[in-house]
Structure formats: C-alpha cells, structure tokens
C-alpha cells in the first residue's frame, strides 16, 4: 500500500515538474505570452472551433508592436511567434544556419513517404535539395510548359462540357474540383509520366488518391494536430501520419514506373527521370538504417517520398490558387476583363496565338493578380523553423534554446492593415512594382524565403497561370445563387480550403 502511494506521488511529482518545465518556459525567459492550458497549451479548439490562422491571430493582435516576438505553446512545443519583419528576415535568411530545419514530422522508417524534401533535416536536406534543384530551373520549366499547355486545352474542353450541363442549375460549376483535376493531370504527366485522365474521369484513381490525402485521416483531428506540432515525440512513439493504402498506392506507382522505364530504356526528361539518374543500385547505409546517405543515389522509398511531395504540393496548392483567383475575379468583373484583355493582347503577337513560357512571362498584370490571390489567400497559415542550437535574439538579452520553434504567421502578416490597408479587399495594384519596392520584403511570404523557400514555386506559378489563361480565354466567371460571400473556410485542413467547395456561374464567351 505504502509502495503504491509512493509510486503515485512520484508520478505526480514528475508530471508537475514536466508541466512547470514546459509551460512556464516563456515566463522564466521574460517573454510575453498567452497563458497556456495543461497538455494542449494554446491549441484549445484547434480543428473544431478554430484553425491555426485563428489561434495565431489572437496572439498576433495581442503582442504585435509590444515585442519582436511572443511566446506560445503548440501542445508541448515551445514556440516563438515572430511579429517583427526584421527579425523574420534574420531567422529565414541572415541567421539561417540556426534555423535550417522546419521541424516537420518525418518518420521514414515507419512512414516512408514522409522522408521527403519538405520534412528532411540537416545534411540530408542539404544533399537532397542540391540534387533536386536542377529539376526546377527555368530551362526545365520551359520544357514542361508545352505539356502543361496541352493539359490546359483539355481543361477548357472539360469546362465546355460542364457549362452545357450546368445550364439547368443557374450555370453553376464547382471550380475547386475541376482545378484539382487539371493539376492532377499536369503533375501525373510531369512527375510520373502517366496519363491520369482526371479531367475526363473525375473518379480516376490518381484524383481519388489525391483527394484522400486531404480527407482520409489516420487519426482524429486533435491527434493529427499533436503529430504536426510535436513531430519528434511522435516519431519517437513510432507514429505514422499517412493511411497505409495511400502509402501502398504511391510506392507501387513509382516502383512500376521506374521498373518499366529501366526495362524499356524510356527517357522523358521529367521528375522521375531525374530521380532515376540519382539512384544507385546499392545503398548500404540506407539498408542498415543509418539514415539517408545520398552519395550513392536514392533508394526506391526515397524516390517515392520525393515524388509524393511533388504530387501533393503541386496539385493542391496550384489548384487552390486557381480557384481562389477565379472566385476573386468573379467578384470583380472589371479586373477579370483587364486580365482577359492582357492575355489576348500578348497572344495576338504570338504565331498561331499559342501560349508558351515566354508569352506567359509577358503577362505582368496576370502575375499581379496571382500575387494578390496568394496575399489574400496564402495556402499555409504559418511557416515553422526549428532552432538547432542556442540563439541570442538580436537587440535583446533573450536566448532561445535548441528545439524551440520559430513561427512566422504568414496569414496574419498578409492581413495586417498596417501593411496592407483594407486587407480583405482584392487589389492587384498592391503588386505594382513601386508598391512592392516600398514594402518590407518579409511582408509577403506565400513561398517562404531564404535557402529553404519552396523549391517548386516556379513550377507552381507556371501551372496555375496556364490553367487560368486556358479558362479566361474561353469563359466568363460571375457569382451565382450558390456562391458563398464570404467563403466559409475549413477549420480542419492545415492548408487553406473551403468548407463547401466553390461554386461560380460560368458562361462561354
């Protein structure tokens, strides 16, 4: 009996010590912070009542201007929300060597598709980034644009069919799903060399799996949030994030494509080809579980992980950008017509009027419209950088310890009225060259910045613009009886998305 009481007392004492050590961290440092709750920290209501952007907004509004950063707790994770743009520049660029890693969940041993470039850390990330960078040069983008334009023609033809059917429903077309089918076919072709046929068949296998990545969860929302905010602990517990059937599908798709190409000597100069060139026949370090040694190339699991993240990042982000852009253009027909006029004027000077990489680069107003879309609707609520050793915060006496997260609240910065007056207004003139020059460079971060910015940003922008040009040349978009004003945003998905799809009236020009 006495032993049991002593054991309970010891457990309670340890729990109390852990609680004090974690949840009084910022108070001990003298950093302003919002009072946390046990276990969940400042994550109360995440995924049900609030999204990350809502929780971040509370802290951003409370402490911005009072300190260059504020403390918060993402469950057990000590996190410094940076509200000062100069300090953001320090963290992301000047002092990058202190904040190289994203602190994202990765567990390649148990969940092989999580061992991708976005989540890799340290030397593994550096080596992989170096090896993959040649895939995303402007020269490679130029080569891929022809493939993307071909899929753009199929997008317009599919929209034509949907418009005919939609006449019985006030011309309503669900925009987001169609855009996702377009980007799925683009990525399928550019990354996997496969014809996914999503535009022809909305239930095509690649489209279904792409949808399931964001709708089919392994755990309840609260557990998912815990994994994302406490990745090292989750990895220690050998947790996975992806459902097994999704892992099996992508592993099989990559293996079959690689085997077929090697057997038949096929080369397409696409993403899979680049990975095949990087792979060696044997990699003892990876086999023995000693981590990722890229000096001899890639294992099949690593190839699948890179292909997976290219697919996920490429189809979801670009399709969301396209759909939010079309929504804003439907709300402001004058801006929509100006974009359409620019498209026609530029393509009138091209032989055959065919879109290509060079003509796309001349569409400066379209570029401003896409930039303003990403300003108002940034796909990530925030960026995370993990402190890899003690870091003295400039102009303070405060030292951040190893393992502390630095959080850059992208959505909240993009909606700060002191930076962007009337932030809910869609106004492409914010990206007139003189306006951009006058603004702090860290005030606009849809793709991050510094050495760890989005490697595929050039591909994503080209893909989204080709899709928009293909649609705006042939169709007019307006609000319908099913268009939400304002849009109801999902609280469950980490990436920005709508709760009920996105419906617009579409008419053939």
N, C-alpha and C positions, 0 to 999 in steps of 0.2 A: 504493500500500500504506500509506504513512505517512498519507495523507489519510483512508483508511478507518479506521485505528486512531484517528486524532484525532477522527473523527466519532463512533465508538463511545464513546470516552472522554467526549466532550461530552454525548452522550445519557445515559450512565450518571451523569455528574455532575449533569445536570438532574434525572434521576429521583431521585437521592439527595437533592438539595435540596428537591424536592417532598415526598418522604417525610418529611424532617425538619420541614419547614414545617407539614405537615398533622398527622402522627401524634405530634408532640411538643408540640402546641399546649397541651394541658391541663397538661402537666408544666412548661412555661415559665410558665404562669399560676399555678402553685402550687395547682392544683385536684386533689383526689383523683380518681383514675380507674383503671379496669381497663386493663391493658396491651393495646394493640391488635395485631392481626396486619397485615402489609402488605396493601394493597388492600381487604380485607374488614373491617378494623377490628375491631369486637366482634360482627360478624354471622356468626361461624362456626356452620354448621349450620342457618342460617335456612331455613325451608320444608321441611327434611328431618328433621333431628333435633329442632329447636326451633322454636317460634313466637315472635313478638315478646314475648308475655307472659312466656315462659320466660327469654329473654335479659334482659328488663327486671328480672325477679325476682332474678336473680343480682346485678345491680348495686344494686338497691334494698336487698336484705338486707345487702349488703357495706358500704354507705356511709350508710344512713339513720341519723340521730342523730349522725353524726360531722361532717356538713357540711350546709348547707341545700340543696346540690346537688352532683352528681358528674358528672365528665366521661365521655363515651363517644363512640364513632365508629361511625356508620352508613355503612359503606363509607368514602367520603372526607368525609362530612358530620360536622362537629364539632357535638356535641350535648350540651347540659347537661340531665341528668335532675334535675328538681326534686323533692326529697323532703319539703321543709318546706311545710306547708299555708299559712302566712302568705306565703311567697314566691310560691306558686302564685296566691294572691289578688292580689298585686302585679302579676304578669305578665298575668293574664287580665282584671283589672278596673282597678286603680288606675293601672298604667303601660301600659294597652292601646295607647296611641299609639306605644310602642316595639315592640309585638308584635302588630300588626294582622293580619299575613298568616299563613296556615297553612303556607306553604312546600310546598304540594301541587303535584303535576305538572299543568301545563296547557300545551297547545300548540295553540291554536285554529286556527293556520294549517294544520297538517298533520293534526290530530286534532280536528275541530271540536266534537265532543261533550264535550271536556274543558274548554271555555270556560264552565263553569257556576259558580254562586254559591259552591259549596263551595271551589273552587280559585282563583277570581278574587282579584286583589290590589289594594291601594291604592285610588285613586279609582274604578276600575272596580268593585271590590267594593262600595264605599260607595254608589255610584249604583244598582247592581243590587239591593242589599239594601233600599234605600229604596223602590225601585219595586215590589219583590215583597212587602214586609211586609204591605200591605193584604189579600193573599190569605189570610193565616193568622191573621186576627183571630178573636176568639171569635164575633163575628157571622157570619163566613163559615163557621166550624166548625159553628155551629148549623144553617145552611142545608144543609151537606153531610151532617150526621148522618142525615137521612132516607134519603139514597142509600146510606150505609154500612149502615144497619139493614136495608134491602131486600136487600143482598148477604148480610148476616148470616143472613137467613131461608134463602137459597139454600145457605149454608154448612151450616146444620143439616140441611137436606133431603139434601144430598150425604153428610153424615156418616151419616144414617139408612140410606142405601143401602150405604155401606161397612160398617156394623155388621152388616147382614144377610149380606153376602158373607163377612165375617171370622169368622163362627161356625165355619167349618171350620178356622180357624187360631188357636184359643185366643182369639178376639176381637181379634186384633192389627190395629191400624191404624197406618200410617206418618203421624205427626202433622205433621211439618215440611212435607212437600209439600202437604198439604191446606191448611195455614195460608197457605202461599205462593200457592196458587191463589185463596184468599179475598182476600188483599191485592192480588194482581194485578188481580182484577176490580174491586176498590174503586178502585185508582189509575187503571185504564183508564177507568172511568166519570168519576171526579172530575177527572182531569188531561187526558184525551184525549177525553172524551165518547163513548167507544167501549164496546160490549158485547164484552168479551174472551172470555166463555164458558169460562173456565178451570175453573170448578167443574164444569161439565157435561162438558168435554173436557180431560183433563189434558195433552193434546198440542196444545192450542190455540196459535196462533202466538205470542201475547204471552207466554204461560207458557214456551214453548220459548226465546224470546229472553231472557227474564228469567233463566232457568236458565243459559244460555250466557254471560251477562255474568260469572258467577262460576266457571264451569267451563271455558270456552274461552279459553285464554290466547294472546296473540300471541307471547310469549317463554317460555323456561324459567323456573322459579320464581326462580332466582338473578338473572336479568336483570330480571325484574319487580320484585324487591326493590330492585335498583340504581336503577331508574327512580323508584320511590316515595321512596327515601331521598336521591337526588341529582337532584331534578326540573329544576333549572336547567341542569345539564350535559346531562341527557337531552334537554331542549328545544333546547339549542344543537346537539346532534347530530341534531336533527330526528327524534327517535324518536316512535313512537306507542305507545299502550297498548291501544287497543280494536281487535279484529278488524274488518276492513273491512266484512264482511257485517252486523255489528251496527250500525255507523255508518249504513250504507245503509238498514237497516230503520227506524231511528228517524227519520232525516232524511225518509224517504218518508212515514212515518206522520204526522208533524207537518205536512209540506207538504200532503198530501192533506186533512187535517182543516181546516187554515186555508183552503185554496182552496175547499173545499166550503161552509164557513160564510160566507165572504165572498160567494160566488156566490149563495147562497140566503138570505142575511140571517138566519142562525140565531144565537141567543144562548142560552147555558146558564148564565151566571154561574159558570163553572168556571175552572180554571187556564189553559187555552188561551185563553179569552175575555180574561182579564186580560193575557196576552201580546199578543193581537191589538190591544188598546187601546194598548199601549205602543209598538207598532211604527209607524214612519212609512214612507211609500212609498219614500223615498230616503235613503241614508245614505252620503254621500261619504267620510267618514272611515274607515268600515269597509271600503268598497270599495278604498280606496287602501292598505289595510294599515297604517294609522296607529294601530291599537288600537281599543278599544271606546269609541265616543262615544255615550252613551245619551241625549243631549239631544234627539235626533230619533227615538228609539224603538229598536226591535230589528231586527236582520237575521234572516232565516229560520234561519241557523245558530245564532245566539244563542238564539232561541226553542226550537230543538230541543235545545240543550245544557241549558237550564233544565228543559224537560220530561223530558229523560233523567234528570237527577239527582233530580228529584221522584219519578220512577218507581222508580229504583234504591233510593234512600234509603227511600221509602215502603213498598215491598213487602218488601224483605229484612229491614229492621230490625224492623218490626212483626210479621212472620210468625215471626221468630226469638224475639222476646219472648213471643209467644203460645205457641209450642211449648215453650220452656224453662219457662214458667209452668205449663202443663198437666203437664209432667213433674214439677215440684216438688209440685204438688197431688196427683198420683197417688201420690207417695211419702208424703204426709201427708194422709190422708183426713179427719182432723178439721178441718184448715184448709180443705180443699176444701168440706166441708159448711157450714162457717161462711160462706164466700163465697156459696154457693148460697142459704143462708137469707137473707142480706142482700139478694141480688138479688130473691128472691121477696117479701120484706117491703117493699122500696122500690116494686116494680112493682105490688104489690097496691093501692097508693094512687093509681095512675095509671089514668085512664079507659081501659078496654079492655086494660089490662096491657101496653101497647105501650111499648117502650124509646124514649127520646128524650134529647136533650142534657141537659136539666135533671135527669131522673131518674138519668142516668149520673153526674152530678156529686154526687149524694147518696150514692153507694156508696163510703163512706170506707174500709171495710176492703178492698174490691177495689183501691182506689188504693194502699193499703199493700202488698198482695200484689204488684202490678205493680212498685212501687218496690223491693221486696226482690228481685224477679226481676232487675231491672236492676242492683241492687247486686251480687248474686252472679254474674250473667251479663252484665256490660257488653259491649256489642257491639263497641266499639272498644277495643283493648288500651291505647292511649295517645292523647293529644292532642298536636299539634305547633303551636308558634307560632314564627315566624321573627323574629329580632332585625333591625329595619330600620335601626338606627344604634347607635353605641356606647352601652352601657348599664351604668352602675355598679350592681352588685348591692348592695341595701341592707344595711347593717351589715357590709360587707366592703370591702376595697380592690381587689376584682377587677372588671375591666371586660370585659364581653362585647363582642366585635367584631360589626360588621354581618355578617349572613349566618349567624351561629351559630343553631342550633335550640335552643329550649327544649322539652323533652319532659315532659309531665305523665303519669305512669304510672297511669292510671285503674284498670286491673285490679288492680294491686298495692296501691293505696290501698284499694280496696274489699275486699281480702282481708287487710288488715293487722290482726292480732289485737289490737294496741293500740288500734285504732279500733273494730273490730267483733269482740268476743270470740267465739271459736269460729266463724270466718268461713265455714266450709263448711256450717254449719247454716243451713237456710232458716227465717228467723224474721221474719215481718211486723211483730212488735211493735217491731222496731228503728225503725220509722217511726211509732210513736205520737207525737203532737205534742210531748210533753215530751222525748222522746228526740231528736227532730230538732233541737229548740231548744237542747239541751245539747251538740250535736255541732258541730264546726267546719264552716262552710258549704262549704268546699272538700273535705270528706271524701266527698262524693257528687257525681259528675260524669258521669252517663251521657249528658247532652246538652251537656256543656261548660258554660261560664258566661261572663258578660260580654257585650259587644256582639257577639261572634262566636259566640254559642251557636247551637244548632240552631234554624233558623227554623221548621222543621216539627214541633217537639216536641209542640205541642198536637194537631195532626192525627194524629201517630203514636200518641199515648196514647189518643185517642178511638177510632181504628181498632182498636187491639189490644183495648181494653176491650169494644167492641161485639162483636168476634169471640168473646171469652171468655164474655161473657154469653149469646150465642146458643148456645154449646155447653154450658155448665154448666147451663143451664135444662133441657136435654133428655137429657144424657148424664152418666154416671159414669165416671171415669178411674182405672184402677189399673195396677200393674205387671203385666207378662205374662212369659211364658217367653222373650221376645225383647227385653225391656227391659234396657238396659245400666245396671249400677250398679257404679261410677260411669260417667258418659258418657265415651266416648272422643272427645276434641276434635280437630278437624283442625289440622294444623300448616301447611297450605298457604295457606288463605284468610286474608286480613287480618282480615276480620270474624269474630267468634266463630261457630263452626259445628261440627257433629258429623261424625265421620268416616263413620259408618254409618247416618245417618238417625236417627229417633227413634220407636221403637215402644212403644205403650201398649195395654192392653186397654180397650176401650170398650164400655159396656153402656148400652142405652136405659133411662131412668128410667120 
